[in-house]
Amino acid sequence: MLTQQSESLLPHSIMVQKAAAYFKLLKFRLSLVVAFSSAIGFILGETDASFLNIVLVMLGGLLVTGSANIINQIIEKDLDKLMKRTAKRPLPTGQVSVTEAIVYCVLLGVSGLTLLALNFNVLTAVLSFISLLLYGFVYTPMKRINPICVFIGAIPGGMPPLIGWVAATGVLGVEAWILFGIQFIWQFPHFWAIAWVLDDDYKKAGFKMLPTAGGKDLKTAIQIMIYTLLLLPLSLLPLQFGMSGSTSALIAIVCGVLFLAQTFYLMRTCSKKAAMSIMFGSFLYLPIVQIAFVLDKVTI
């Protein structure tokens, strides 16, 4: 009897494992962060953004980003086996086949793009599709060719708030480009700090993510500092163009100065500890500044 019960539970267990593998393939946390940035742009662009539309723009962003992430994992399936950080992903372990991943990827992408086009406007869907193509088919293979991959990857990485603004307004105006500019520049200290911390793992797959031939050296640290410094004037532009108020501008400057201070530590020590500090600092900087922009908008 126990054997029969165990056998009856087996298909259910397999289904649960399969569902968990599909969920991992989505890279939900990363996709949610991207969707959150889209919502920030939407709220800043829409005077009276409804909760339903905020959820819809986030869902569209989540689906399209998930699709792009799956393209990345399909292309890098064999490379992921070489790195400790990625070796247990669903594709390298065989939990999900390439064919299954492709079908899943297409379903997510088509669903997300259709949702954005029907509920907002075609331009939003077109920009999302361009972002997906750049991330999946340009940035991903470029990682093994040249460090310029970070610049290429920063383009789709910076587009979510721009896409959110366009979803709200239907216009690709200067405000959308300001939101893009802040998130675009933020990508450089963020990704270079990650690449510094994971350099040994990346080298196993042949990824060329750090900007200089020396890799983890003072030249790279200086470049991280320069891009972080650029965030200071960029973060004042929402105030200048009436997108937000002076309180958020002050918060952005304070966060920017604290973020910048971390880069000086890296320049002085060129250590993994300092790079990790920048990495975690970057995770805090962007949402704090973006939320400040949104909250301050209410008081304008």
JOVENZI-V720358 format. One record per residue. N is the residue number from 0. PHI is phi in whole degrees, -180 to 180 (NA if undefined). OMEGA is omega as a letter, one per 20 degrees, with the letter a starting at -180 (none if undefined). D_CENTER is the distance of its C-alpha to the mean C-alpha in whole Angstrom. Layout:
N_PHI_OMEGA_D_CENTER ; N_PHI_OMEGA_D_CENTER
//
This chain:
0_NA_r_50 ; 1_-62_r_48 ; 2_-64_r_47 ; 3_-63_r_47 ; 4_-64_r_44 ; 5_-63_a_42 ; 6_-67_a_42 ; 7_-71_r_41 ; 8_-81_a_38 ; 9_-60_r_37 ; 10_-60_r_35 ; 11_-63_r_34 ; 12_-63_r_32 ; 13_-65_r_31 ; 14_-63_r_29 ; 15_-64_r_27 ; 16_-63_r_26 ; 17_-66_r_25 ; 18_-62_r_23 ; 19_-64_r_22 ; 20_-66_r_21 ; 21_-64_r_19 ; 22_-65_r_17 ; 23_-63_a_16 ; 24_-62_r_15 ; 25_-68_a_13 ; 26_52_a_10 ; 27_-57_a_11 ; 28_-63_r_10 ; 29_-64_a_6 ; 30_-63_r_7 ; 31_-67_r_9 ; 32_-61_r_6 ; 33_-63_r_5 ; 34_-62_r_9 ; 35_-61_r_10 ; 36_-64_r_9 ; 37_-63_r_11 ; 38_-64_r_13 ; 39_-60_r_14 ; 40_-62_a_14 ; 41_-64_a_17 ; 42_-64_r_19 ; 43_-67_a_19 ; 44_-87_a_20 ; 45_-104_a_23 ; 46_-61_r_26 ; 47_-124_a_26 ; 48_-69_r_23 ; 49_-78_r_24 ; 50_-61_a_23 ; 51_-62_a_23 ; 52_-67_r_21 ; 53_-63_r_18 ; 54_-63_a_18 ; 55_-67_r_18 ; 56_-69_r_16 ; 57_-68_a_13 ; 58_-64_r_15 ; 59_-61_r_14 ; 60_-63_r_11 ; 61_-63_a_11 ; 62_-68_a_13 ; 63_-68_r_12 ; 64_-64_r_8 ; 65_-59_r_11 ; 66_-62_r_13 ; 67_-63_r_11 ; 68_-63_a_10 ; 69_-71_r_14 ; 70_-56_r_15 ; 71_-57_a_13 ; 72_-73_r_15 ; 73_-66_a_18 ; 74_-65_a_18 ; 75_-100_a_18 ; 76_-53_a_20 ; 77_-74_r_23 ; 78_-72_r_21 ; 79_-61_r_19 ; 80_-65_a_22 ; 81_-84_a_23 ; 82_-108_a_21 ; 83_-59_a_21 ; 84_-65_a_18 ; 85_-119_a_17 ; 86_-61_a_21 ; 87_-100_r_21 ; 88_-67_a_18 ; 89_-58_a_20 ; 90_-74_r_21 ; 91_-60_a_22 ; 92_-87_r_24 ; 93_82_r_26 ; 94_-65_r_25 ; 95_-130_r_23 ; 96_-80_r_25 ; 97_-61_r_23 ; 98_-61_r_25 ; 99_-62_a_24 ; 100_-65_r_20 ; 101_-64_r_21 ; 102_-60_r_23 ; 103_-61_a_20 ; 104_-61_a_17 ; 105_-65_r_20 ; 106_-61_r_20 ; 107_-63_a_17 ; 108_-62_a_16 ; 109_-64_r_20 ; 110_-62_a_20 ; 111_-65_a_16 ; 112_-66_r_18 ; 113_-64_r_21 ; 114_-58_a_20 ; 115_-67_a_18 ; 116_-68_a_21 ; 117_-77_a_24 ; 118_-92_a_23 ; 119_-126_r_22 ; 120_-158_a_23 ; 121_-65_a_22 ; 122_-59_r_21 ; 123_-59_r_17 ; 124_-67_a_18 ; 125_-64_r_18 ; 126_-63_r_15 ; 127_-65_r_13 ; 128_-67_r_15 ; 129_-61_r_15 ; 130_-61_r_11 ; 131_-60_a_12 ; 132_-64_a_14 ; 133_-63_a_13 ; 134_-70_a_10 ; 135_-75_a_13 ; 136_-113_r_16 ; 137_-116_r_16 ; 138_-61_a_13 ; 139_-58_r_14 ; 140_-70_a_17 ; 141_-70_a_17 ; 142_-59_a_16 ; 143_-96_a_20 ; 144_-105_a_21 ; 145_-157_r_20 ; 146_-62_r_18 ; 147_-62_r_17 ; 148_-55_a_14 ; 149_-66_r_12 ; 150_-63_r_13 ; 151_-63_a_13 ; 152_-67_r_9 ; 153_-70_r_9 ; 154_-69_r_10 ; 155_-64_r_8 ; 156_-66_a_5 ; 157_-92_a_8 ; 158_-79_a_9 ; 159_-52_r_8 ; 160_-67_r_11 ; 161_-63_r_13 ; 162_-63_r_13 ; 163_-62_r_14 ; 164_-63_a_17 ; 165_-65_r_18 ; 166_-61_a_18 ; 167_-80_a_21 ; 168_-110_a_23 ; 169_78_a_23 ; 170_-127_r_23 ; 171_-95_a_21 ; 172_-93_a_22 ; 173_-63_r_22 ; 174_-63_r_20 ; 175_-63_a_17 ; 176_-70_r_17 ; 177_-65_r_17 ; 178_-62_r_14 ; 179_-62_a_12 ; 180_-59_r_14 ; 181_-63_a_13 ; 182_-73_r_10 ; 183_-64_a_10 ; 184_-67_r_13 ; 185_-59_a_11 ; 186_-58_a_9 ; 187_-69_r_12 ; 188_-63_a_13 ; 189_-64_a_10 ; 190_-74_r_10 ; 191_-69_r_14 ; 192_-66_r_15 ; 193_-62_a_13 ; 194_-64_r_15 ; 195_-65_a_18 ; 196_-65_a_18 ; 197_-102_a_17 ; 198_-56_a_19 ; 199_-63_r_22 ; 200_-68_a_20 ; 201_-62_a_18 ; 202_-63_r_22 ; 203_-62_r_23 ; 204_-97_r_21 ; 205_78_a_22 ; 206_-77_a_18 ; 207_-113_a_19 ; 208_-104_a_16 ; 209_-79_a_18 ; 210_-76_a_19 ; 211_-119_r_23 ; 212_-63_a_26 ; 213_-76_r_26 ; 214_73_a_23 ; 215_-83_a_23 ; 216_-134_a_26 ; 217_-63_a_26 ; 218_-61_r_25 ; 219_-66_r_22 ; 220_-61_r_22 ; 221_-65_r_23 ; 222_-64_r_21 ; 223_-61_r_18 ; 224_-63_a_21 ; 225_-62_a_21 ; 226_-68_r_17 ; 227_-66_r_17 ; 228_-62_a_21 ; 229_-63_r_20 ; 230_-65_a_17 ; 231_-63_r_21 ; 232_-67_a_22 ; 233_-62_a_19 ; 234_-71_r_19 ; 235_-90_a_22 ; 236_-65_r_22 ; 237_-58_r_21 ; 238_-67_a_25 ; 239_-59_a_26 ; 240_-101_r_25 ; 241_72_r_26 ; 242_-82_a_23 ; 243_-152_a_23 ; 244_-110_a_26 ; 245_-74_a_27 ; 246_-64_r_26 ; 247_-67_r_22 ; 248_-64_r_23 ; 249_-65_r_25 ; 250_-61_a_22 ; 251_-64_r_20 ; 252_-68_r_22 ; 253_-62_r_23 ; 254_-63_r_20 ; 255_-65_r_19 ; 256_-67_r_23 ; 257_-65_r_22 ; 258_-63_a_19 ; 259_-63_a_21 ; 260_-59_r_24 ; 261_-65_a_21 ; 262_-71_r_21 ; 263_-66_r_25 ; 264_-63_r_25 ; 265_-66_r_23 ; 266_-63_a_26 ; 267_-77_a_29 ; 268_-112_a_28 ; 269_49_a_25 ; 270_-108_r_25 ; 271_-64_r_22 ; 272_-60_r_23 ; 273_-67_r_22 ; 274_-64_r_19 ; 275_-65_r_18 ; 276_-62_r_19 ; 277_-66_r_16 ; 278_-58_r_14 ; 279_-70_r_14 ; 280_-62_r_15 ; 281_-67_r_12 ; 282_-64_a_11 ; 283_-85_a_14 ; 284_-57_a_14 ; 285_-63_a_11 ; 286_-64_r_12 ; 287_-62_a_16 ; 288_-66_a_16 ; 289_-66_r_14 ; 290_-65_r_16 ; 291_-61_r_19 ; 292_-58_a_19 ; 293_-67_a_19 ; 294_-63_a_22 ; 295_-72_r_24 ; 296_-59_a_24 ; 297_-62_a_26 ; 298_-93_a_29 ; 299_-70_none_29
//
